Amino acid sequence: MDKDHKLGFNSLAVHAGYHAKKGPVNPPIERSSTFVFDSCRDGADRFASPLKDGIYSRLHNSNCDALEKKIAALEGGYGGIATGSGMAAVETVYYAYLDPTSHIVATSALYGPCRSIVEKKEFYAKWGIRSTFLDTSDVNKVREAVEIPHTKLLYVETPANPTLAITDIKQMSIIAREANIPLVVDNTFCSPYLQNPIEFGADISLHSMTKSIGGHANAVGGMLIAKDEETYYYLRNIVTNRGGILSPDNADMFLSGVKTLGLRMERMQQNAITIAEYLNKHPKVEWVRFPGLEDHPQHDLVKEGRQMKGPGCMMTFGVKGGYDKATVLLDNLNLITLAVSLGGVESLIQHPASMTHAGVPEENRLQANISNDLVRISIGIENIEDLIADFDQAFAKI
């Protein structure tokens, strides 16, 4: 192959980070906490290396290294830093950029704990850190919310969890540059297959790998992808010294899972388009929010791949009759699983207001458009006729 040939997504997903020319096709799991030095000089040289290779597994592990390189290649970033969970990745960003009495601007409808650890007094708020949570799909509101020089971070989740509002990353990057602050984008809903925030000006792309990257609900982990070398080493130093690392066993599972990310996302997205159309016409459904539907407020960012390369596998909808009727639906589904998380091969459904976002005060939830009738579903790879049949029998119970 010509050295200038650019590999496609699926080829990178399979081969980036670790490509065997001989020996094991997959990297052996490196279950060792510490490593032997050849000599005192060798030990000193390793400690002098910025990557701290071959010293101690908290500092560097070959399985995590292969995974970090693979995800960075898929995202188009300088380098990746694997963390023990998605929340460990989020907390690393907060710790890195928020000082006492500083200010953060962030998406109002984002994963509940991401908001709670900034707002609640037992976490960052106890140091006087202030936060403004708003609809970041409204560019003017974001620009007005930034307080120069007090705002230290612009944190965006797009599509938002669970409202699926889509934020224009390029516009956010302009605001961040004007304020001289980093732009962090949680890219968990899309995965690197459908969206690459760094391409649109983000400084850091963040993932809960537990979701689409792993894809099989069998491992917990997070990933930070830095745009440049300085940001990469800054964040890596925080992760390794604060201990929020990923284990080699979980890294191995993510290395296996991400290889089929493109194939899984295509099937999940195809199913989601059909389910969205089905729900949109159902007489017992009040409304549907899905980026692939033309009535989505930010559909233009999905249309023709302007920001997202497709609508994804996530959607929300409201059941006529509100929360009480929605619980009847959820309690009577047989194939679709009543559980939190998302992006996996199995279809998962849940009620955010009473589950993932229960820790957010009701007033704040409603301001973020997380209504009590809102149901969130992550569409999996099951046969589409089976998913529809399951919905049919459950709706019949209402």
N, C-alpha and C positions, 0 to 999 in steps of 0.2 A: 504494500500500500504506500502511496506517495506520502511523504512526511508532512506535506501541507494539507492533506485531506482532513476535513473536519468531520468527526464522528457525529452521528445522529444520537438522539436522546436514548433510545433503547440500547445502542451499542455502548454508550457511556455508562448507563445504569448497570450493565453487565460487567464491563471491563475496567472502568476508571478506578483508580485507587489500588487495585491489585489485579495484575494480569500475568498469569503463570506462563513461563516459557518451558519450565520443567518442574518436576515435583508435584505437590498438591495443587489441584485446580482452585480450591478455596484455601484461604490462609488458615493455618492451624490456630486453635484457640490458645492464647498465651496466658496460662494460669500460673503466674508467678508475681509475687508482690515486689521482688527485688532482683537485681541482676549482678552478675560477677564482673569485676573489673580485671583487665589483663595485668594492670600494674597501677601503682599510685599515680603515675603520669596520665595513664588512660582515664582513671577516675576523675582527676582534675580537669582533663580535657572535656569529658562528658558534662561535668557540672558547668563548664564555661559555655557550652552550647545553648543557644536560646530555646531549643526544643527539648533539652534535658533527656536525650534519647538513651535508653539502656541503663537507667539508674534505679528508678522506682516506678511502679505501675501507676501511681497517682499522677505522676508527671508526664508519662508517655507510655503508650501501650500499642503494639503493632496492629491489633485488631481495630482499635479506635482510630489509629492513624489511617488505615485503609478506608474506613467508613468516612472519616472527615474529608479525605481527598475526593472520594466519590461524590459526596453531596455538594462539595464546593464546585466540582466540575459541572454538575447538573444545574447549579444556580448561577454559574458564571462569576464566582467570587474569588478573592485571593486565597482564603483558607477557611476551613470549618473547625469548630470546637464542639466536641460532643459533651453533653451533660447528662446527669442522672435522671432527669425528667424534663418535660417542657417547662414546668414552673421553675426549675433550676436555671434554665436558660433565661426566662423572663426576669427572675430575681437578679441574675448576673448583670443584666442591662440596667436595672434600676440602681443597683449598687455602684455600677461604673459611672453613671452620669448624674445621679441626684445627690446634691449636697444639702445639709441642714438649711432650711428656709427657702430652698429652691422650688421651682414650679414645673409641673409636667402638663402637657396637653395630650390627650389620648382619646381614642374612640370610646364612646359611651357604651355601646353594645359590644362588649368583648367578654371573653371567658371570665366568669365571675371572680375567681381567686386573683386574676391579674389586676382587677380593679380593687378588690378588697384589701390587698396588701399595701396599696398606696393610700387608701382612704381611712383605714381603721387605725385607731390610736395605739393598738398593740404592735403595729408594724411601722411603716415609714412616716405616718402622720405624727408620731410621737416626737419626731425631730423637727417638727414645724414645716415639713414638706407639704406644699399645697398642690392640688390637682384640679384641672378643668377637664371634665369628661363631656364630650359633645359628639354630634353627628359629623364625623370627619369627611363625609361625602359632600358637605357644604363647605366649599373652599373659603368663602368669605367669612364664615363663622370661625374657621380655624385661624385665619389671618388675624382676626380681631382678638382671638383668645391668647395669642402669643404675647408675652410680656417681656420685652427686651429691657434689661439683660437678665431678668429673673428666670425666664423659662429656659430649662436646660435640656429638655428632651421632647421630641415629637414622636409619639408611639401610635402606630396605626395597625389595626387588624382589618384586613380586607380579603374577601368578604367578611363582614362583621358577624360575630357569634352572639345570638342566633338570628339576627334580623336580616342578614345577607345584604345589607347596604354595602355598596362598593365605593371605595375611595380612590380617587385619581392620584396614583403614586407620583406621577411626574409633577403635578401641581403641588403636592406636599413637599417634594424635594426643593422646589423653588422657594417655598416659605421657609424651609429649614436652612437653606443657604443664606437667605436674607438675614435670618436671626443667628446664624453661625452656631447652629445646634445640630446634633445627629438626628437622622430620620431612621427609625426602626420599624420594620414591617413584619408583622406576624403572618406568615405565608402558609400556615397549617392547612386551612381549608382547601387551598388550590393545589398544594404540593409543587415541587419544582417543575412538574410536567405541564401545568397549566399557567404558571405565572413565575416570572423571575424579577423580583423587586429591584435588585441591584441594577438591572438593565434600565430601569426608569428613574434611577437616582437615589435609591435607598442606600444608607451606609451599612446597615445590617439587615439581613433576612433571618427570621427566626422560625423554628419549627418545634412542635411537639411531634417527635418521630413516632410516638406511640400510635399516631393516627395513620395517615395515608402512606408514609414512608415505610413503616413496618408492615401495615396492611393486614395483620392476622391476629391482632388483639392478644399477643403473647409476650410482649416486652414493653417496658416503659423507658423513655429516653427523650432527650431534647437535642437541638443543634442550633448553633449560631454560625452564620456565614458572614464573614467580614469583607467589605469592599476592598480594603487596602491593607498593606503590611502593618502599619502602625496600629490600626484598630484591632487587627488580628492578635498581635502579641499583647496588647493591653488587656483584651478580654480573656485570652488564654491564661495570662498570669493570675487573673482574678479567679477563674474556675479552678485551676490547680491548687492555688493557695487556700481557697475557701473550701475545697474538698467536694465540690458538686460534680464529680466525674461519673462517666459511664463505665460499667463493668465490661470486660472483654467478652463474657458470655452474651450479654445483651447486644453488644456491638456485632457479634457474629450473627445474631438473629436479624438485626437490621440490615446487615450486608446481604443476607439471603432475601429478605423481603423486598428491598428496593430494586432488585433486579427485574422484578415483574411490575414495577410501579406503572409504567406506561401502558402495559396491556390491561392491568386492572382498572386504571382510571378511564380508559376508553370504554370498557364494558359498563362500568358503574355510571359513567356519564350518559351513555346510550340509554340505559335503564331509567336514569333520572329524568331525561327528556320525556320519555313515554309516561312515567308516573306523574310528572307535573301536568301534562296535558289531560291525563285521566282525572286527577284531583280538581283541576280547573273547571271541569265540566260536571263534577259530581254535585247532585242536588243537596247533599248534606254538608258541603264544604262552603264556608263563607268567603274565603280568600286564599290565594296561594302566592308565595314570594319565592321566585326562582330566577336566577340571572338569565336563563335561556328563554324566558317568556318576554314578549315584546313590551308588556306593561310594567316590567321592572324599571324603576326610575333611572338606573344607571346601565341599562341594557346596551347603550352605545359603547361602553368600555369592553363589552364582550363581543359585540357584533364585529365580524371580520378580524377578530383577534387583536383589537387595538391595545388592550392591556392583558386580558385573560385570553388564553387560546381556546377556551371552551367554557361552558356554564358550570361544570363540575357536577358533584354528586349530592350536594347539600340543598335542602329546601325546607321551608316552614309553611305552615298552613293553619287556618283556624276552622274549627268544627262549629257548625251552626248549633246554638244552644250553649256555647261557651265551655268553660272548664269542666262542668259536670258531664256533658256529652262527650268531650274529648277523652276523659278518663275511661268512659265505657268503651270507646274505640281502642284505646291503648291496652286495656285489660283483656280484650278479646282477640287480639292478633295472635296467631299461632306460629307462623313462619318468621315474620318480622319480630326481632328481639327487642324487648323493653329493657333498654340499658343505655347508659351514657357512653361517651366516646364516639368516634366517627372515622370515616375514611377506610374502613376495613372491608374485607370480602363479604361480610355478613351485613344485612340491612339492620340498622339500629334506630330506635325511635324513643323519644323522651319528652318530658314536659319541663322546659328550662326554668320557669318561674318557681317551681317547687323542687327543682333538682339542682342543675348546674349553677343557676343564678340565685338560689335561695338565700345566699349570704349577702346579696345586694338589697338594700332597703327597698320596699315596694315603690316608694315615690321615685327613687332613682331608676328602678326597672321600667316604670311606666314612661318616664321621660326619655328613656332609651328605646322606647317602642317595643319592650318585651312585655306584651300583654298577657293576661292570665289565660287567654284562649289559645296562645301560640304553642304549636306542636312542632318539634324539629325532627327531621328524619335524615339519616345518612343512607343513601341507597347503595346496596352491595351488588354482587355479581350473579345473584340467583337468576333463574329463568324468569323472564318478565311476566309470563302468563301466570306463574305461581305467586308472584308478588301481588298482582292485580286480584287474583282469586282470594288471597288472604285479606286484602282490603275489602273486597265485596262482602265476605262473610262477617267481618267485624263491623262494617257500616250497617249491616242488616240488623245488628243487635241494638242499634240506637233507635 
